[in-house]
Amino acid sequence: MNGGIRVLEAIQRGADFLARKGVAAPRLQVELLLAHLLGMPRMKLYLSFERVLTAAEVDALRPLVLRRGQREPLQYIVGSTSFCGLELALNRHVLIPRPETELLAERAWTFLQKAAGTPSALDVGAGSGCVAIVLAHHAPLAQIHATDSSAEALALARRNAQSNQVSDRLQFYQGDLLAAVPAGLRFDLIVSNPPYIPTARIATLEAEVRDYEPRHALDGGADGLDFYRRLALEAGAFLRPAGRLMVELDDEGAEAARQIFERESWGVEAVEADYNRRPRILIARPAARPHDGAGQT
């Protein structure tokens, strides 16, 4: 691309390049990159097709298109994404939130909205903070806590909480799953989107995921179920008796995950489907364990 070309021509050239690189929806990708660069809504580009881009604008667009051609995800290039209507900063230390996780968040905030008093929730594996922040936004009476093993992820999550004006009701803890939760805390809800891709399958994922998203947030062990085993064993002690656990599932491992929780005496209330009618969200209540006083406070 050279300076002096029109917006429409820049889009067409960029889309042709991305198509040759195997990028899905190439024209949409270029339009989103250009709208980001010009600081305008994408749809406004359609009113600006005849606008002539400056040499500086073309020079700024070129590396963005090249990065996308190398299969770097659009969200990392522009540094943000929308999740349940909220704008969140993103970087390569965290997973890119998926539409399926929006379903998980919606189920979780609906539960908190119906809870009495001042409910509390724990997001295990917060990443960008997307779920925890949306819960705080939609359930303003709730106190939200979140854990992550990555200091870089938590720094981003705190930044996102501040930019979405919910940081006063969010507590973040660094550590492995539930190990970071302060002693004595009990929750009405534990929610998690844990790593659930079987190790061998990671190599088969699309390049955007395989080569750019953090592997530790994808890899669920040999069968993809390692984190469900741990949650089934550990999470009950952190829930109040009437509390609930909600976790996102890999559709291929959904039945195996259900069996893991049932073997640990959880009451699985539902395995709900996603937009593609695949099993995606498991909702369970903790086992009644009279000998375990941890869940009685």
Phi and psi in degrees as GROMACS dihedral restraints (atoms count N, CA, C in turn):
[ dihedral_restraints ]
;  ai    aj    ak    al  type     phi  dphi    fc
    3     4     5     6     1  -120.4    20    10
    4     5     6     7     1   162.4    20    10
    6     7     8     9     1   -62.6    20    10
    7     8     9    10     1   154.7    20    10
    9    10    11    12     1    90.7    20    10
   10    11    12    13     1     5.1    20    10
   12    13    14    15     1   -89.6    20    10
   13    14    15    16     1   154.3    20    10
   15    16    17    18     1   -78.2    20    10
   16    17    18    19     1   159.6    20    10
   18    19    20    21     1   -55.0    20    10
   19    20    21    22     1   -47.6    20    10
   21    22    23    24     1   -61.4    20    10
   22    23    24    25     1   -40.3    20    10
   24    25    26    27     1   -66.6    20    10
   25    26    27    28     1   -39.6    20    10
   27    28    29    30     1   -62.3    20    10
   28    29    30    31     1   -40.1    20    10
   30    31    32    33     1   -64.4    20    10
   31    32    33    34     1   -45.4    20    10
   33    34    35    36     1   -64.3    20    10
   34    35    36    37     1   -43.0    20    10
   36    37    38    39     1   -65.0    20    10
   37    38    39    40     1   -44.8    20    10
   39    40    41    42     1   -63.6    20    10
   40    41    42    43     1   -40.1    20    10
   42    43    44    45     1   -65.8    20    10
   43    44    45    46     1   -39.7    20    10
   45    46    47    48     1   -61.6    20    10
   46    47    48    49     1   -42.4    20    10
   48    49    50    51     1   -63.8    20    10
   49    50    51    52     1   -46.9    20    10
   51    52    53    54     1   -66.5    20    10
   52    53    54    55     1   -34.9    20    10
   54    55    56    57     1   -61.4    20    10
   55    56    57    58     1   -41.3    20    10
   57    58    59    60     1   -65.4    20    10
   58    59    60    61     1   -26.1    20    10
   60    61    62    63     1   -87.7    20    10
   61    62    63    64     1     0.4    20    10
   63    64    65    66     1    81.5    20    10
   64    65    66    67     1    18.5    20    10
   66    67    68    69     1   -79.9    20    10
   67    68    69    70     1   131.7    20    10
   69    70    71    72     1   -70.0    20    10
   70    71    72    73     1   148.3    20    10
   72    73    74    75     1    47.0    20    10
   73    74    75    76     1    57.9    20    10
   75    76    77    78     1   -61.8    20    10
   76    77    78    79     1   -39.5    20    10
   78    79    80    81     1   -66.1    20    10
   79    80    81    82     1   -42.7    20    10
   81    82    83    84     1   -58.2    20    10
   82    83    84    85     1   -41.5    20    10
   84    85    86    87     1   -62.0    20    10
   85    86    87    88     1   -44.3    20    10
   87    88    89    90     1   -65.9    20    10
   88    89    90    91     1   -41.1    20    10
   90    91    92    93     1   -60.7    20    10
   91    92    93    94     1   -41.3    20    10
   93    94    95    96     1   -67.4    20    10
   94    95    96    97     1   -40.0    20    10
   96    97    98    99     1   -63.8    20    10
   97    98    99   100     1   -43.7    20    10
   99   100   101   102     1   -69.5    20    10
  100   101   102   103     1   -39.8    20    10
  102   103   104   105     1   -62.0    20    10
  103   104   105   106     1   -40.7    20    10
  105   106   107   108     1   -61.3    20    10
  106   107   108   109     1   -45.9    20    10
  108   109   110   111     1   -63.4    20    10
  109   110   111   112     1   -40.2    20    10
  111   112   113   114     1   -86.1    20    10
  112   113   114   115     1    -5.8    20    10
  114   115   116   117     1    67.7    20    10
  115   116   117   118     1    39.0    20    10
  117   118   119   120     1  -134.3    20    10
  118   119   120   121     1   156.9    20    10
  120   121   122   123     1   -60.5    20    10
  121   122   123   124     1   146.0    20    10
  123   124   125   126     1   -55.2    20    10
  124   125   126   127     1   -42.1    20    10
  126   127   128   129     1   -64.1    20    10
  127   128   129   130     1   -23.1    20    10
  129   130   131   132     1   -70.1    20    10
  130   131   132   133     1   -20.8    20    10
  132   133   134   135     1   -58.2    20    10
  133   134   135   136     1   -33.0    20    10
  135   136   137   138     1   -68.0    20    10
  136   137   138   139     1   -18.8    20    10
  138   139   140   141     1   -94.4    20    10
  139   140   141   142     1     0.2    20    10
  141   142   143   144     1  -124.6    20    10
  142   143   144   145     1    20.3    20    10
  144   145   146   147     1   -58.6    20    10
  145   146   147   148     1   -31.5    20    10
  147   148   149   150     1   -89.1    20    10
  148   149   150   151     1    -5.1    20    10
  150   151   152   153     1   -62.7    20    10
  151   152   153   154     1   137.6    20    10
  153   154   155   156     1   -93.0    20    10
  154   155   156   157     1   123.7    20    10
  156   157   158   159     1   -74.6    20    10
  157   158   159   160     1   142.5    20    10
  159   160   161   162     1   -74.4    20    10
  160   161   162   163     1   162.8    20    10
  162   163   164   165     1   -59.6    20    10
  163   164   165   166     1   -37.8    20    10
  165   166   167   168     1   -65.1    20    10
  166   167   168   169     1   -39.5    20    10
  168   169   170   171     1   -65.8    20    10
  169   170   171   172     1   -41.4    20    10
  171   172   173   174     1   -64.8    20    10
  172   173   174   175     1   -41.3    20    10
  174   175   176   177     1   -63.8    20    10
  175   176   177   178     1   -32.8    20    10
  177   178   179   180     1   -77.2    20    10
  178   179   180   181     1   -32.8    20    10
  180   181   182   183     1   -72.7    20    10
  181   182   183   184     1   -37.4    20    10
  183   184   185   186     1   -54.7    20    10
  184   185   186   187     1   -50.8    20    10
  186   187   188   189     1   -66.4    20    10
  187   188   189   190     1   -28.2    20    10
  189   190   191   192     1   -66.0    20    10
  190   191   192   193     1   -44.1    20    10
  192   193   194   195     1   -66.4    20    10
  193   194   195   196     1   -39.6    20    10
  195   196   197   198     1   -61.0    20    10
  196   197   198   199     1   -43.6    20    10
  198   199   200   201     1   -61.2    20    10
  199   200   201   202     1   -41.7    20    10
  201   202   203   204     1   -66.4    20    10
  202   203   204   205     1   -34.4    20    10
  204   205   206   207     1   -65.6    20    10
  205   206   207   208     1   -24.8    20    10
  207   208   209   210     1   -83.7    20    10
  208   209   210   211     1     6.6    20    10
  210   211   212   213     1    76.7    20    10
  211   212   213   214     1    16.2    20    10
  213   214   215   216     1   -67.6    20    10
  214   215   216   217     1   132.5    20    10
  216   217   218   219     1   -59.9    20    10
  217   218   219   220     1   142.9    20    10
  219   220   221   222     1   -54.6    20    10
  220   221   222   223     1   -40.4    20    10
  222   223   224   225     1   -63.9    20    10
  223   224   225   226     1   -34.9    20    10
  225   226   227   228     1   -72.3    20    10
  226   227   228   229     1   -35.2    20    10
  228   229   230   231     1   -65.5    20    10
  229   230   231   232     1   -46.5    20    10
  231   232   233   234     1   -84.5    20    10
  232   233   234   235     1   -15.2    20    10
  234   235   236   237     1    81.8    20    10
  235   236   237   238     1    16.9    20    10
  237   238   239   240     1  -162.8    20    10
  238   239   240   241     1   167.9    20    10
  240   241   242   243     1  -154.2    20    10
  241   242   243   244     1   165.2    20    10
  243   244   245   246     1  -102.4    20    10
  244   245   246   247     1   135.2    20    10
  246   247   248   249     1  -137.0    20    10
  247   248   249   250     1   116.7    20    10
  249   250   251   252     1    51.8    20    10
  250   251   252   253     1    36.2    20    10
  252   253   254   255     1    85.4    20    10
  253   254   255   256     1    -3.4    20    10
  255   256   257   258     1  -103.0    20    10
  256   257   258   259     1   144.7    20    10
  258   259   260   261     1   -90.5    20    10
  259   260   261   262     1   128.0    20    10
  261   262   263   264     1  -125.9    20    10
  262   263   264   265     1   136.6    20    10
  264   265   266   267     1   -73.1    20    10
  265   266   267   268     1   146.8    20    10
  267   268   269   270     1  -134.3    20    10
  268   269   270   271     1   151.3    20    10
  270   271   272   273     1  -150.2    20    10
  271   272   273   274     1  -179.3    20    10
  273   274   275   276     1   -76.0    20    10
  274   275   276   277     1     3.0    20    10
  276   277   278   279     1   -83.1    20    10
  277   278   279   280     1    -9.0    20    10
  279   280   281   282     1  -134.4    20    10
  280   281   282   283     1   154.9    20    10
  282   283   284   285     1   -66.3    20    10
  283   284   285   286     1   152.3    20    10
  285   286   287   288     1   -81.6    20    10
  286   287   288   289     1   122.2    20    10
  288   289   290   291     1   -60.5    20    10
  289   290   291   292     1   139.8    20    10
  291   292   293   294     1  -104.1    20    10
  292   293   294   295     1   160.0    20    10
  294   295   296   297     1   -57.9    20    10
  295   296   297   298     1   -33.1    20    10
  297   298   299   300     1   -61.7    20    10
  298   299   300   301     1   -34.1    20    10
  300   301   302   303     1   -72.3    20    10
  301   302   303   304     1   -24.9    20    10
  303   304   305   306     1   -62.6    20    10
  304   305   306   307     1   -37.2    20    10
  306   307   308   309     1   -61.9    20    10
  307   308   309   310     1   -44.1    20    10
  309   310   311   312     1   -59.3    20    10
  310   311   312   313     1   -46.1    20    10
  312   313   314   315     1   -61.8    20    10
  313   314   315   316     1   -40.8    20    10
  315   316   317   318     1   -64.0    20    10
  316   317   318   319     1   -43.9    20    10
  318   319   320   321     1   -60.0    20    10
  319   320   321   322     1   -39.3    20    10
  321   322   323   324     1   -69.6    20    10
  322   323   324   325     1   -45.9    20    10
  324   325   326   327     1   -70.0    20    10
  325   326   327   328     1   -30.9    20    10
  327   328   329   330     1   -62.7    20    10
  328   329   330   331     1   -41.5    20    10
  330   331   332   333     1   -61.3    20    10
  331   332   333   334     1   -45.5    20    10
  333   334   335   336     1   -67.2    20    10
  334   335   336   337     1   -36.8    20    10
  336   337   338   339     1   -62.4    20    10
  337   338   339   340     1   -30.3    20    10
  339   340   341   342     1   -88.2    20    10
  340   341   342   343     1   -10.1    20    10
  342   343   344   345     1   -74.6    20    10
  343   344   345   346     1   148.9    20    10
  345   346   347   348     1   -79.8    20    10
  346   347   348   349     1   154.6    20    10
  348   349   350   351     1    68.3    20    10
  349   350   351   352     1  -136.2    20    10
  351   352   353   354     1  -114.9    20    10
  352   353   354   355     1    88.7    20    10
  354   355   356   357     1   -70.9    20    10
  355   356   357   358     1   161.5    20    10
  357   358   359   360     1  -129.4    20    10
  358   359   360   361     1   148.2    20    10
  360   361   362   363     1  -137.5    20    10
  361   362   363   364     1   151.8    20    10
  363   364   365   366     1  -124.2    20    10
  364   365   366   367     1   126.0    20    10
  366   367   368   369     1  -101.7    20    10
  367   368   369   370     1   115.4    20    10
  369   370   371   372     1   -96.5    20    10
  370   371   372   373     1   115.7    20    10
  372   373   374   375     1    86.7    20    10
  373   374   375   376     1    62.6    20    10
  375   376   377   378     1   -69.9    20    10
  376   377   378   379     1   -30.5    20    10
  378   379   380   381     1    58.4    20    10
  379   380   381   382     1  -124.3    20    10
  381   382   383   384     1   -69.5    20    10
  382   383   384   385     1    -7.9    20    10
  384   385   386   387     1    87.5    20    10
  385   386   387   388     1     7.5    20    10
  387   388   389   390     1   -56.3    20    10
  388   389   390   391     1   -49.9    20    10
  390   391   392   393     1   -68.7    20    10
  391   392   393   394     1   -48.4    20    10
  393   394   395   396     1   -59.2    20    10
  394   395   396   397     1   -41.1    20    10
  396   397   398   399     1   -68.6    20    10
  397   398   399   400     1   -41.4    20    10
  399   400   401   402     1   -66.0    20    10
  400   401   402   403     1   -37.1    20    10
  402   403   404   405     1   -62.7    20    10
  403   404   405   406     1   -44.6    20    10
  405   406   407   408     1   -63.3    20    10
  406   407   408   409     1   -35.3    20    10
  408   409   410   411     1   -69.1    20    10
  409   410   411   412     1   -44.2    20    10
  411   412   413   414     1   -90.5    20    10
  412   413   414   415     1   -16.9    20    10
  414   415   416   417     1  -124.8    20    10
  415   416   417   418     1    74.8    20    10
  417   418   419   420     1   -65.6    20    10
  418   419   420   421     1   -15.2    20    10
  420   421   422   423     1   -85.6    20    10
  421   422   423   424     1   -10.4    20    10
  423   424   425   426     1   -87.0    20    10
  424   425   426   427     1   152.0    20    10
  426   427   428   429     1  -102.5    20    10
  427   428   429   430     1   127.2    20    10
  429   430   431   432     1  -113.6    20    10
  430   431   432   433     1   135.3    20    10
  432   433   434   435     1  -123.3    20    10
  433   434   435   436     1   153.8    20    10
  435   436   437   438     1  -151.5    20    10
  436   437   438   439     1   145.4    20    10
  438   439   440   441     1  -123.2    20    10
  439   440   441   442     1   154.4    20    10
  441   442   443   444     1  -160.2    20    10
  442   443   444   445     1   149.1    20    10
  444   445   446   447     1   -80.6    20    10
  445   446   447   448     1   -15.4    20    10
  447   448   449   450     1   -99.4    20    10
  448   449   450   451     1   122.0    20    10
  450   451   452   453     1   -63.8    20    10
  451   452   453   454     1   -36.7    20    10
  453   454   455   456     1   -66.6    20    10
  454   455   456   457     1   -40.2    20    10
  456   457   458   459     1   -63.9    20    10
  457   458   459   460     1   -43.4    20    10
  459   460   461   462     1   -65.8    20    10
  460   461   462   463     1   -35.3    20    10
  462   463   464   465     1   -61.7    20    10
  463   464   465   466     1   -41.3    20    10
  465   466   467   468     1   -68.6    20    10
  466   467   468   469     1   -41.2    20    10
  468   469   470   471     1   -61.4    20    10
  469   470   471   472     1   -42.1    20    10
  471   472   473   474     1   -62.7    20    10
  472   473   474   475     1   -41.0    20    10
  474   475   476   477     1   -62.2    20    10
  475   476   477   478     1   -42.5    20    10
  477   478   479   480     1   -66.8    20    10
  478   479   480   481     1   -37.9    20    10
  480   481   482   483     1   -62.6    20    10
  481   482   483   484     1   -40.3    20    10
  483   484   485   486     1   -67.6    20    10
  484   485   486   487     1   -44.2    20    10
  486   487   488   489     1   -67.9    20    10
  487   488   489   490     1   -24.6    20    10
  489   490   491   492     1   -99.7    20    10
  490   491   492   493     1    11.0    20    10
  492   493   494   495     1    59.9    20    10
  493   494   495   496     1    40.8    20    10
  495   496   497   498     1  -126.8    20    10
  496   497   498   499     1     9.5    20    10
  498   499   500   501     1   -64.2    20    10
  499   500   501   502     1   -21.9    20    10
  501   502   503   504     1   -72.4    20    10
  502   503   504   505     1   -15.1    20    10
  504   505   506   507     1  -117.3    20    10
  505   506   507   508     1    20.3    20    10
  507   508   509   510     1  -127.2    20    10
  508   509   510   511     1   131.1    20    10
  510   511   512   513     1  -117.9    20    10
  511   512   513   514     1   129.1    20    10
  513   514   515   516     1  -111.8    20    10
  514   515   516   517     1   142.6    20    10
  516   517   518   519     1  -133.3    20    10
  517   518   519   520     1   135.4    20    10
  519   520   521   522     1   -95.4    20    10
  520   521   522   523     1   127.9    20    10
  522   523   524   525     1   165.6    20    10
  523   524   525   526     1   176.4    20    10
  525   526   527   528     1   -82.0    20    10
  526   527   528   529     1   110.8    20    10
  528   529   530   531     1    49.6    20    10
  529   530   531   532     1  -115.6    20    10
  531   532   533   534     1   -90.1    20    10
  532   533   534   535     1    -4.7    20    10
  534   535   536   537     1   -64.0    20    10
  535   536   537   538     1   -24.0    20    10
  537   538   539   540     1   -86.0    20    10
  538   539   540   541     1    -8.4    20    10
  540   541   542   543     1   -72.1    20    10
  541   542   543   544     1   128.6    20    10
  543   544   545   546     1   -58.1    20    10
  544   545   546   547     1   143.3    20    10
  546   547   548   549     1   -57.9    20    10
  547   548   549   550     1   138.8    20    10
  549   550   551   552     1    93.3    20    10
  550   551   552   553     1   -13.6    20    10
  552   553   554   555     1   -74.8    20    10
  553   554   555   556     1   135.5    20    10
  555   556   557   558     1  -130.4    20    10
  556   557   558   559     1   149.8    20    10
  558   559   560   561     1  -127.8    20    10
  559   560   561   562     1   153.4    20    10
  561   562   563   564     1   -81.8    20    10
  562   563   564   565     1   -22.5    20    10
  564   565   566   567     1  -148.4    20    10
  565   566   567   568     1   134.1    20    10
  567   568   569   570     1  -117.9    20    10
  568   569   570   571     1   129.2    20    10
  570   571   572   573     1  -127.3    20    10
  571   572   573   574     1   144.0    20    10
  573   574   575   576     1  -156.3    20    10
  574   575   576   577     1   140.6    20    10
  576   577   578   579     1  -116.5    20    10
  577   578   579   580     1    82.2    20    10
  579   580   581   582     1   -80.4    20    10
  580   581   582   583     1   166.4    20    10
  582   583   584   585     1   -60.2    20    10
  583   584   585   586     1   130.1    20    10
  585   586   587   588     1  -141.3    20    10
  586   587   588   589     1    13.0    20    10
  588   589   590   591     1   -86.3    20    10
  589   590   591   592     1   125.5    20    10
  591   592   593   594     1   -56.6    20    10
  592   593   594   595     1   140.2    20    10
  594   595   596   597     1   -51.4    20    10
  595   596   597   598     1   -47.3    20    10
  597   598   599   600     1   -66.2    20    10
  598   599   600   601     1   -25.0    20    10
  600   601   602   603     1   -77.9    20    10
  601   602   603   604     1   -18.0    20    10
  603   604   605   606     1   -59.5    20    10
  604   605   606   607     1   -38.0    20    10
  606   607   608   609     1   -64.4    20    10
  607   608   609   610     1   -19.3    20    10
  609   610   611   612     1   -94.4    20    10
  610   611   612   613     1    -4.2    20    10
  612   613   614   615     1   -72.8    20    10
  613   614   615   616     1   161.0    20    10
  615   616   617   618     1   -60.2    20    10
  616   617   618   619     1   152.2    20    10
  618   619   620   621     1   -57.2    20    10
  619   620   621   622     1   -36.2    20    10
  621   622   623   624     1   -57.2    20    10
  622   623   624   625     1   -37.8    20    10
  624   625   626   627     1   -84.3    20    10
  625   626   627   628     1   -52.5    20    10
  627   628   629   630     1   -59.4    20    10
  628   629   630   631     1   -41.5    20    10
  630   631   632   633     1   -97.6    20    10
  631   632   633   634     1   -11.0    20    10
  633   634   635   636     1  -126.0    20    10
  634   635   636   637     1   -36.3    20    10
  636   637   638   639     1   -79.1    20    10
  637   638   639   640     1   150.0    20    10
  639   640   641   642     1   -64.6    20    10
  640   641   642   643     1   124.5    20    10
  642   643   644   645     1   -62.7    20    10
  643   644   645   646     1   -36.8    20    10
  645   646   647   648     1   -63.5    20    10
  646   647   648   649     1   -21.3    20    10
  648   649   650   651     1   -91.1    20    10
  649   650   651   652     1    -3.3    20    10
  651   652   653   654     1  -107.7    20    10
  652   653   654   655     1   -39.5    20    10
  654   655   656   657     1   -78.2    20    10
  655   656   657   658     1   110.5    20    10
  657   658   659   660     1   -97.0    20    10
  658   659   660   661     1    16.3    20    10
  660   661   662   663     1    92.5    20    10
  661   662   663   664     1  -177.6    20    10
  663   664   665   666     1   -54.3    20    10
  664   665   666   667     1   -41.0    20    10
  666   667   668   669     1  -109.2    20    10
  667   668   669   670     1     4.3    20    10
  669   670   671   672     1    79.6    20    10
  670   671   672   673     1     5.9    20    10
  672   673   674   675     1  -111.5    20    10
  673   674   675   676     1     4.1    20    10
  675   676   677   678     1   -56.0    20    10
  676   677   678   679     1   -43.7    20    10
  678   679   680   681     1   -74.8    20    10
  679   680   681   682     1   -27.6    20    10
  681   682   683   684     1   -68.4    20    10
  682   683   684   685     1   -37.7    20    10
  684   685   686   687     1   -60.8    20    10
  685   686   687   688     1   -43.7    20    10
  687   688   689   690     1   -68.0    20    10
  688   689   690   691     1   -43.1    20    10
  690   691   692   693     1   -63.4    20    10
  691   692   693   694     1   -40.6    20    10
  693   694   695   696     1   -61.6    20    10
  694   695   696   697     1   -35.1    20    10
  696   697   698   699     1   -80.3    20    10
  697   698   699   700     1   -36.8    20    10
  699   700   701   702     1  -103.9    20    10
  700   701   702   703     1   -29.4    20    10
  702   703   704   705     1   -71.0    20    10
  703   704   705   706     1   -29.8    20    10
  705   706   707   708     1   -58.3    20    10
  706   707   708   709     1   -34.0    20    10
  708   709   710   711     1   -68.8    20    10
  709   710   711   712     1   -14.4    20    10
  711   712   713   714     1  -103.9    20    10
  712   713   714   715     1     1.6    20    10
  714   715   716   717     1  -103.6    20    10
  715   716   717   718     1   143.5    20    10
  717   718   719   720     1   -70.5    20    10
  718   719   720   721     1   160.1    20    10
  720   721   722   723     1   -55.6    20    10
  721   722   723   724     1   -34.8    20    10
  723   724   725   726     1   -95.6    20    10
  724   725   726   727     1    13.0    20    10
  726   727   728   729     1   -76.1    20    10
  727   728   729   730     1   173.7    20    10
  729   730   731   732     1  -136.0    20    10
  730   731   732   733     1   150.8    20    10
  732   733   734   735     1  -111.7    20    10
  733   734   735   736     1   131.5    20    10
  735   736   737   738     1  -127.9    20    10
  736   737   738   739     1   122.6    20    10
  738   739   740   741     1  -131.0    20    10
  739   740   741   742     1   146.4    20    10
  741   742   743   744     1   -81.1    20    10
  742   743   744   745     1   146.8    20    10
  744   745   746   747     1  -120.6    20    10
  745   746   747   748     1   152.3    20    10
  747   748   749   750     1   -79.4    20    10
  748   749   750   751     1   127.2    20    10
  750   751   752   753     1   -59.2    20    10
  751   752   753   754     1   -31.9    20    10
  753   754   755   756     1   -72.9    20    10
  754   755   756   757     1   -21.6    20    10
  756   757   758   759     1  -111.0    20    10
  757   758   759   760     1    14.7    20    10
  759   760   761   762     1   -62.5    20    10
  760   761   762   763     1   -45.9    20    10
  762   763   764   765     1   -66.6    20    10
  763   764   765   766     1   -39.4    20    10
  765   766   767   768     1   -64.3    20    10
  766   767   768   769     1   -38.1    20    10
  768   769   770   771     1   -64.8    20    10
  769   770   771   772     1   -42.0    20    10
  771   772   773   774     1   -57.2    20    10
  772   773   774   775     1   -45.5    20    10
  774   775   776   777     1   -63.9    20    10
  775   776   777   778     1   -35.9    20    10
  777   778   779   780     1   -60.3    20    10
  778   779   780   781     1   -46.0    20    10
  780   781   782   783     1   -69.5    20    10
  781   782   783   784     1   -38.6    20    10
  783   784   785   786     1   -66.7    20    10
  784   785   786   787     1   -34.3    20    10
  786   787   788   789     1   -65.0    20    10
  787   788   789   790     1   -27.8    20    10
  789   790   791   792     1   -93.0    20    10
  790   791   792   793     1    16.6    20    10
  792   793   794   795     1    71.0    20    10
  793   794   795   796     1    19.0    20    10
  795   796   797   798     1   -71.3    20    10
  796   797   798   799     1   148.6    20    10
  798   799   800   801     1   -93.4    20    10
  799   800   801   802     1   102.9    20    10
  801   802   803   804     1   -78.6    20    10
  802   803   804   805     1   112.8    20    10
  804   805   806   807     1   -85.1    20    10
  805   806   807   808     1   -31.7    20    10
  807   808   809   810     1  -164.1    20    10
  808   809   810   811     1   149.7    20    10
  810   811   812   813     1  -122.9    20    10
  811   812   813   814     1   106.1    20    10
  813   814   815   816     1   -94.4    20    10
  814   815   816   817     1   150.5    20    10
  816   817   818   819     1   -89.0    20    10
  817   818   819   820     1   156.9    20    10
  819   820   821   822     1   -92.7    20    10
  820   821   822   823     1  -166.9    20    10
  822   823   824   825     1   -63.5    20    10
  823   824   825   826     1   -24.2    20    10
  825   826   827   828     1   -97.8    20    10
  826   827   828   829     1    14.3    20    10
  828   829   830   831     1    62.9    20    10
  829   830   831   832     1    32.0    20    10
  831   832   833   834     1  -105.1    20    10
  832   833   834   835     1   143.3    20    10
  834   835   836   837     1   -61.2    20    10
  835   836   837   838     1   127.8    20    10
  837   838   839   840     1  -138.5    20    10
  838   839   840   841     1   -29.9    20    10
  840   841   842   843     1  -128.2    20    10
  841   842   843   844     1   123.7    20    10
  843   844   845   846     1  -101.5    20    10
  844   845   846   847     1   131.3    20    10
  846   847   848   849     1  -119.8    20    10
  847   848   849   850     1   126.2    20    10
  849   850   851   852     1  -141.8    20    10
  850   851   852   853     1   152.5    20    10
  852   853   854   855     1  -106.4    20    10
  853   854   855   856     1   151.4    20    10
  855   856   857   858     1   -69.9    20    10
  856   857   858   859     1   153.6    20    10
  858   859   860   861     1   -68.7    20    10
  859   860   861   862     1   146.1    20    10
  861   862   863   864     1   -78.4    20    10
  862   863   864   865     1   117.2    20    10
  864   865   866   867     1  -128.7    20    10
  865   866   867   868     1    87.7    20    10
  867   868   869   870     1   -58.0    20    10
  868   869   870   871     1   -29.2    20    10
  870   871   872   873     1   -77.1    20    10
  871   872   873   874     1   -10.9    20    10
  873   874   875   876     1  -104.3    20    10
  874   875   876   877     1   101.4    20    10
  876   877   878   879     1   -72.6    20    10
  877   878   879   880     1   -12.1    20    10
  879   880   881   882     1   -60.5    20    10
  880   881   882   883     1   -34.2    20    10
  882   883   884   885     1   -89.4    20    10
  883   884   885   886     1     6.9    20    10
  885   886   887   888     1  -102.4    20    10
  886   887   888   889     1     2.7    20    10
